[in-house]
Amino acid sequence: MTMRLSRLYGMDIYSDAGKYLGRVIDLILDLEKGEVVRMTMQPLTTVSREEARKILREASVLYKNVKSVEDVVVVTKGTAAEKLMELPEEEVRGYGR
């Protein structure tokens, strides 16, 4: 499936159990693979490295957990467990002051 990235911005994100999680604010891309890695529900601009790490840990969804993108984004329930995982440094590099 292909779609324009601009279509994702502002979309509501729901768990597959129907719980509202937030709205897509930022997308993180793997430029080498050409794919979306994460969707954040808070902006990553003008935040410190530690704040960026917190946003990535607590207010983002791994794109591999996306089940469906139609009128809303639906993610699998495994998303909450992702908050407990340690973030790789490459996901935080480039963010923050």
C-alpha positions in Angstrom: 0.0 0.0 0.0 1.3 3.5 -0.8 0.0 6.9 0.2 1.2 10.4 0.5 2.9 11.2 3.9 1.0 14.5 4.0 -2.3 12.6 4.3 -1.2 11.1 7.7 -0.6 14.5 9.4 -3.4 15.3 11.7 -5.1 11.9 11.5 -6.6 10.5 14.7 -4.9 7.4 16.1 -6.9 4.7 17.8 -6.0 1.4 19.4 -7.6 -1.7 17.9 -9.7 -1.7 21.1 -11.2 1.7 20.1 -9.3 3.9 22.6 -8.3 7.3 21.3 -4.5 7.7 21.6 -3.9 11.1 19.9 -3.3 12.8 16.6 -0.4 12.3 14.1 1.9 15.4 14.6 5.3 14.2 13.2 6.6 11.3 11.2 10.0 9.7 11.6 11.4 8.2 8.4 14.2 5.8 7.7 15.7 7.4 4.7 17.9 4.4 3.8 15.0 2.0 3.7 12.5 4.6 2.5 9.8 3.8 5.1 8.0 5.4 8.1 9.4 4.2 11.4 7.3 6.1 13.9 4.4 8.5 14.2 4.5 11.0 17.1 1.6 12.6 18.9 3.7 15.6 20.0 6.0 17.8 17.9 9.7 17.1 18.0 10.8 20.6 17.1 12.6 22.8 19.6 12.8 20.3 22.3 15.9 19.0 24.2 17.3 15.6 23.5 15.8 14.3 26.8 12.4 15.7 25.9 12.6 14.1 22.5 13.5 10.8 24.1 10.4 11.1 26.3 8.1 12.0 23.4 9.4 9.0 21.4 8.9 6.7 24.4 5.5 8.0 25.7 3.8 9.8 22.8 4.7 7.9 19.7 3.7 4.7 17.8 5.9 2.4 15.9 4.6 2.3 12.4 5.0 -1.5 12.3 2.1 -1.6 14.8 -0.2 0.2 12.4 -3.0 -2.2 11.3 -5.0 0.2 9.1 -5.0 3.7 7.7 -8.3 4.9 6.3 -10.2 7.8 7.9 -8.2 7.1 11.1 -5.0 5.2 12.0 -5.6 2.0 13.9 -2.7 0.4 15.8 -2.4 -2.9 17.6 -2.7 -3.2 21.3 1.0 -4.1 21.5 1.7 -0.4 21.3 1.5 0.2 25.1 4.3 -2.3 25.6 6.5 -0.3 23.3 6.6 2.5 25.9 8.6 0.3 28.2 11.3 -0.5 25.7 14.6 1.5 25.6 14.9 3.6 22.5 17.9 3.0 20.2 20.2 6.1 20.1 19.7 6.5 16.3 16.1 7.3 16.9 17.0 10.2 19.3 20.0 11.4 17.3 19.3 14.6 15.5 16.5 15.8 17.8 17.0 18.3 20.6 19.4 21.0 21.4 
